[in-house]
């Protein structure tokens, strides 16, 4: 009787396993965000240091857009990894 109850409990738990495809996708996003994080910081600082030259304002705009993309990739990558694990 105890064996039947334990088998019934094991069937009800429905254990989920890690979705490896989703985990790899999340890790790729984080791997793409890491170089962007370094590059974005450099571009943004370069734009702030040279305010007197007009074309370098473009670097500030590109730096802000790249920062937004980096933050999106970081959070989306972490979200995908957590989704694959849990």
C-alpha positions in Angstrom: 0.0 0.0 0.0 2.8 2.4 0.8 4.5 1.6 -2.5 1.3 2.6 -4.4 1.0 5.9 -2.5 4.7 6.8 -3.2 4.2 6.0 -6.9 1.1 8.1 -7.0 3.0 11.0 -5.4 5.8 10.7 -7.8 3.4 10.8 -10.8 1.7 13.9 -9.4 4.9 16.0 -9.0 5.6 16.3 -12.8 9.2 17.3 -12.4 10.4 19.8 -15.1 13.9 19.6 -16.4 16.1 22.4 -17.8 15.3 23.4 -21.3 18.8 23.3 -22.8 17.9 25.2 -26.0 16.5 28.1 -24.1 19.5 28.0 -21.8 21.9 28.2 -24.7 19.8 31.1 -26.2 20.1 33.0 -22.9 23.8 32.4 -22.6 24.3 33.6 -26.2 22.5 36.9 -25.4 24.7 37.4 -22.3 27.8 36.6 -24.4 26.7 39.3 -26.9 26.0 41.8 -24.2 29.4 41.5 -22.5 31.5 43.1 -25.4 28.7 45.6 -26.0 29.0 46.7 -22.3 32.6 47.5 -22.7 32.3 49.1 -26.1 29.3 51.2 -25.1 31.1 52.6 -22.1 34.0 53.6 -24.4 31.8 55.2 -27.1 29.8 57.1 -24.5 32.9 58.5 -22.7 34.4 59.4 -26.1 31.3 61.4 -27.0 31.4 63.3 -23.7 35.1 64.2 -23.8 34.9 65.9 -27.2 31.9 68.2 -27.0 33.3 70.9 -29.1 33.5 68.9 -32.3 30.0 68.4 -34.0 30.4 64.9 -35.5 31.2 63.5 -32.1 27.7 64.3 -30.9 26.8 61.3 -33.1 28.9 59.1 -30.8 26.9 60.3 -27.8 23.7 59.3 -29.5 25.1 56.0 -30.6 26.4 55.4 -27.1 23.0 56.0 -25.6 21.3 53.7 -28.1 24.0 51.0 -27.6 23.5 51.3 -23.8 19.8 50.7 -24.2 20.5 47.6 -26.4 23.0 46.3 -23.9 20.6 46.7 -20.9 17.9 44.9 -23.0 20.2 42.1 -23.9 21.3 41.6 -20.3 17.9 41.5 -18.8 16.4 39.4 -21.6 19.3 36.9 -21.4 18.9 36.6 -17.6 15.1 36.2 -18.1 15.6 33.4 -20.6 18.1 31.6 -18.4 15.7 31.7 -15.4 12.8 30.6 -17.6 14.8 27.6 -18.8 15.8 26.6 -15.3 12.5 27.1 -13.5 
